[in-house]
Amino acid sequence: MAANKKYNPDVTGAVRNQAIGFVVVLLLVAGSIIGGWLYYSSTSKKSVSGPSESARPQVDSEVNMGPMVDIREFIVNIISDDNSHYLRTSMTIELSNQAAYDEINKGMPKIRDAILMLASSKTFEELYDVHGKKQLKAELLIELNEMLTKGEAVAIYFTDFVVQ
């Protein structure tokens, strides 16, 4: 009976290809594990043996952030030839102190009105690019600081800004 079995080279080649594929996958997995371990160990050493606390530069915007006020989303028509453009925006205003925070929350209708009036005086072309957005932020800061008496608006962060 053993003499009737024939040697089939196709079966042997398929087994060999499967074995090679298995070894390749095993090497890839092992390499990924070792690479991940090396990456993790090098980043954890950097954070442990980094510069001392006094030698690290401090970023004022992260360290000394003041109270924040969210201005909920609003939509305003902007100047255009065909009256079909508008601005949809939300923003967060950073304030210098808690007294300014309380003041701005009490006068929120007045604040929103000032923002809407200023935004509606802009054209689509002015608000479309980054320079125009920065200009709007600067003008809003001036307007807000003229209204505040117990502190000041330090920064404005657009959390949503769509011009169409």
N, C-alpha and C positions, 0 to 999 in steps of 0.2 A: 504494500500500500504506500509506503513511503517512496517507493520508486516511481509511483504514478504522479506525484506532486511535481509540478513544473515550476521552474524559477521564473517569476514574473518581474522583469525590470521596472515596469511602470509603478507597481505597488511599492517597491523598494525606494524608488525616486520620490514618490509622494511622501513616504515616511520620513525620508531624509529632509525634504523641504519643510515638513511640519516641524521637525526637530530644529532646523536652522531658524525658522520663524520664532519658535518658542525661545531659543537662546537670545535672539535679537530683542524680543520684547522684554525678557528678563534683564538684559543689560540696560535697556532704556529705563526701566523702572528703577533699577539699582542706581543708575546715574542720576536720575531725578531725585531720589532720596538723598544721595550724597551731596548733590548740588544744593538742595534745599537746606540740608544741615549746615553746610559750609556758609551759605548766605546768612542763615539765621544766627549762627555763632559769630560771624564777623559783625553783624549789625548790633547784636547785644553787647559785644565787647566795646563798640564805639560809644554806646550810650552809658556804659558803666565807667569806662576809662576816659571819657571826654574831658573837656576843660572844666576847671572848677567853676562853681557858681558865680564867683566874683569876676572871672575872666570871660564869661559869656556875654555877648551883646544883648541888651534888652530892647525889645520892640515896644515903643510907647503905645502904639495903637492897640496892642493886645493887652498890655499891662494896665493902662490907665483908661480903659473904656468907661464912658459915663453911662447914665441911664438911657435906655432906648425907647422910642415911641414908634409904634407901627401906624402908618397911615393906610387904611384899607383901600382896596382897589377903587379907582374911579375912571370914568371915560369922559373925554372932553374933545369937542370938535376943534380942529386947528385950522389956521388960515390956509386956504387953497383956492385955486381958480374955479374948480368944479364943486367945491363944498362937500367932497366925499372923503376927506381924510380926517382921521381922528387919532388920539393918543389914549392908550389904556395903560395905566401905571399903578404901581403900589410902591411904597417906599418906607424906609425906616430912618428915623432922625436920631442921631446921637446928640445928647445934651451934656452940658458941663456939670450940672448938679441936680439934686432931687427937687429943689425949688423950681427950676426951669421945667422939670418933668411935670410937676403938679400944675404949673401955669399953662403949659401947652395942652394938657389934657382938659383943663377947664375951658380953654378957648378953642377947642377943636373945630367948631363950625367956622370961626373966623380964620383959622389956619387953613382949612380946606378951601375956603373961598379964595384966599390969597394964592394958593397953589393953582387952583382952577383958572383964575384970572390971568396969572402969569403964563401958564401953559397954553391957554387959548390964544394968546397973542403971538405965538410962535408959528412958523410955517413948517410944512412937511420937510422941506429941504434943510431947515435949521435943525430939526430933531432927528433926522435920518442917520447922521454920522456920529462918531464918537465925540468929536469936538463939540457938536451941538448939545449932546447930553451933558458934557462937562460944563458947558456954558449955562445950561439950565440949572444944574446943581449949584453953581456959584451964585446965580441970581436968586435962587430959592433961599440960600443961606443968608444972603443980604436981607431979603424980605422978612424972613423969620426973625433974624436978630434985631430988626427994627421994631418988631412986635413984642419981643421978650424983654422984661425988665428985671427978672430975678436970676438970670443966667443967660446962657447963649447956646445956640445950635452949633455944634462942633463939626458935624459931618452929616451928609445925606447919602444913603445907600439905596439905590433903586433895586427893589426885589422883583419887580416885574416892569417891563417897558416894551410896549408894542406900538409901533407907528404904522398905520395903514391908510 
